[in-house]
Amino acid sequence: MIKPNGFYVLVEMEEVEETTESGIVVSTGSQKAREQGGHDVGIVLDIGPTAHRGYDGCDADTPEGRAAQWGYKIGDKVQFDRYQGKLIDDKYRLITDVQIKGVHIGDEA
C-alpha cells in the first residue's frame, strides 16, 4: 500500500467487469487493463496531509475534516477525473484533491 503525501487522495478503483451476467466474456486482458486504467470511480482509502487546505470552507485542522467539508470521507465511493493521477498496480490511483467531482449516494453507481 502507499500513503498519499501533500494534496493527494488515494482511491481504490472498482474492478471493471469482465463478463456479462450470463458469463459471456466481454473483453480480453489488454482491453480490461485499458478500461481499468481509465476507470473513474473508486473508494477513498486515505487523504494526504494538506488535501483541501486553503479552499474556502475547508478550514478544519485535519485532512479528514477538510475532506468532510469538501463533501466526502474515507470509505466513500467517489467520482473523479478519468485517466487523471497516478495508477498503481492497476488497482489504486493517487489523484489530487480537486479531482474528486462527486460522491455516490446509496447503492447508485
N, C-alpha and C positions, 0 to 999 in steps of 0.2 A: 504494500500500500504506500501511498505518497501523501504527504501533508502539504496543503497549499500554503504558499507564502504570499505576503502582500495583499493585493486586492483580488486574488484568485479564489474560485469556488471549485471544489472537487465534486463531480457528479458521477454516479454510476449509470451508464446508459442502459435503457431497456434493451433486451436482446431482440433482434429482428427475427421474426418468424420465418422458418424455412419451409414449412409445409402448410397445406390447407387443412381444414378440419377433417376432410376425408383421407388425408395422408398423402396427397399429391405433392411432390417436391416442386417448389416454386422457383428456386434459384440454385445455381452452382455455388461452390465455396467462395470463388472470387467475387461473384455477384453479391453474396451475403456480406463479405468483408467491405465492399464498396458501400453497400447500404448501411452497414453498421457504422462506418466512418462518418457518414452523413446524417446519422440519426440525431434528432433534435429534442428528445425527451429523456429525462433522467431523474434519478433520486439524489437529492443533496446529501452528501456524506460528511463534508467538512467545509469550513469557511475560513479564509485567510484572515490574519490579524488586523488588516487595515481595510477590509471589504466595506464598501459604502461609506467610508469616512469622508466627511466634507460635503456630503449631499444634503440638501435641505430636508429637514425632517428626520435625518438619520444621525442623531446625536447621542445615542446610548454609549455606555462605556465599554461594551464588549462587542465583538464581531457578530455574535449571535443576536444580541439586542438590536444592533443596526440592521441586520438582515430581517429581523421580525418587523422593524419599522418600514423596511422596503417591501415586505409582504410575504416572506417565506421563512421557513425554519428547516433545520436539519431533519431529514426524513421526508420532506415534501417532494412530490413529483412536480418538476418544473419544465417549462418550455424555454428553449434558448436558441440562439442563432445557429442555423445549420452550418456545418463544416468549420465552425469557429473554435478557437482554443487548441489545446494540445491533446491529441489522442494517446492514451496509454493502454497498452495491452488489449486493444480492441474492445475494452470494456469500460474504461473510465475516461473522463475528459476534464481537463483543467480549463475553466472558462473565466473570463473577467466578470466581476460582479454585475456590471451593467448589461451583460448579455442575457441575463435572466429576464425573460419577457412576460412570463405569466406562471401561475400556479394552477395545477389541475385540482379541481374540487370534486370530492366524492369519487365515484368509480368511473367518471368520464375520462376518456383518453383520446 
